[in-house]
């Protein structure tokens, strides 16, 4: 576990459901462009915009905007609280 490797002890670890909301398709495109960079960066730069646009179009075809025009993406956020214990040798 990364926390233990860093010398920390977990206090709380929790998965928190989150509803990502986007007012426009362009907002979703921008979010995909930044959030998915580790994946999209391997696509040749000249094809990247079309690739991202295709991802968004595919998503919207299966998950259309709601009646107000808002686009929703269900996600989960990992929250961790941890402490680094005081070493007795330092006291």
C-alpha positions in Angstrom: 0.0 0.0 0.0 1.4 3.4 -0.9 0.4 5.0 2.4 2.4 2.5 4.4 5.4 2.9 2.0 5.3 6.6 2.7 5.3 5.9 6.5 1.7 6.9 6.9 -1.3 5.2 8.6 -4.7 5.5 7.1 -7.5 6.9 9.3 -10.2 6.8 6.7 -10.6 5.6 3.2 -13.9 6.2 1.4 -15.3 6.0 -2.1 -17.7 8.9 -2.6 -20.1 8.9 -5.5 -20.1 12.1 -7.5 -22.3 13.4 -10.3 -20.1 15.4 -12.7 -22.3 18.0 -14.5 -21.6 19.8 -17.8 -23.8 22.5 -19.2 -22.5 22.0 -22.8 -20.9 19.4 -25.0 -17.9 21.6 -25.2 -17.5 21.5 -21.5 -17.5 17.7 -21.6 -15.0 17.7 -24.4 -12.7 19.9 -22.4 -13.0 17.7 -19.3 -12.2 14.6 -21.4 -9.2 16.4 -22.9 -7.7 17.1 -19.5 -8.9 14.2 -17.4 -8.1 11.5 -19.9 -4.7 13.0 -21.0 -2.8 9.8 -19.9 -4.9 7.9 -22.4 -5.4 10.4 -25.2 -1.8 11.6 -25.2 -0.8 8.3 -27.1 -3.1 9.3 -29.9 -1.2 11.2 -32.6 -1.8 14.9 -32.1 -3.3 15.5 -35.5 -6.0 12.9 -34.7 -6.5 13.7 -31.0 -9.3 16.2 -31.3 -11.4 13.9 -33.6 -10.7 11.0 -31.2 -11.9 13.0 -28.2 -14.9 14.2 -30.1 -15.7 10.6 -31.0 -15.6 9.6 -27.3 -17.9 12.3 -26.4 -20.4 11.5 -29.2 -20.4 7.9 -28.3 -21.0 8.7 -24.6 -23.8 11.2 -25.5 -25.5 8.6 -27.8 -25.9 6.3 -24.8 -26.3 9.0 -22.1 -28.1 12.0 -23.5 -28.4 15.3 -21.7 -31.3 15.6 -19.3 -34.4 17.7 -20.0 -32.5 20.8 -18.9 -29.7 20.1 -21.3 -27.3 19.1 -18.5 -24.9 16.2 -19.2 -24.2 13.9 -16.3 -21.3 11.6 -15.7 -21.4 9.3 -12.7 -18.0 9.0 -11.1 -16.4 8.0 -7.8 -13.8 10.0 -5.8 -11.4 8.3 -3.4 -10.9 10.3 -0.2 -8.1 9.3 2.2 -7.2 10.7 5.5 -3.9 9.6 7.0 -1.4 10.5 9.6 2.3 10.2 9.8 3.1 8.9 13.3 5.6 10.7 15.4 8.8 8.8 15.8 9.7 8.1 19.5 13.4 8.6 18.7 12.8 12.3 17.9 11.2 13.1 21.2 
